[in-house]
Amino acid sequence: MAIEVHFEKRIINNNVIRETDSRGHRDYIIVTALAAMFLFGLFAYGWQHYQWIQYGYRIEEAQKKMQRLSEIGRQLRLERASLSNPQRIDSIARKQLGMVVPAPGQLVTFSADAPLTIPVPQRVAPVPPQQAEVQPQPAALASTR
């Protein structure tokens, strides 16, 4: 039977001073700077692409708004044309407002070079009134009469 003896020698490295590896430190700085520049370029490209997409959305929205406004403008021009129709204005004036064609002497025309004087009204035969429309009265007013 063999007996083995094992001696343990403890090594204390407290007093050992490592030399700085300047080449490894420089390589570390270069690799870190290159990685940072690559990431910066990647982020710059991503930001430009994002802005390009956003401007595309804005242009599309502006084109839709322009089409919508041009359609509204077309509708308003059509409405103005229909509202300024002289026959329509004449029928509203006669039927709803009860207006009549002016009798001779009622129409006074001024010119730009005429002196400022007040015209003297002329006596004209009264125009017979048209049939007055009877308007319904509210129940509260009808009961007080």
Secondary structure as UniProt FT lines:
FT   TURN            14..15
FT   HELIX           22..83
FT   HELIX           86..95
FT   TURN            104..106
FT   TURN            112..113
FT   HELIX           139..144
//
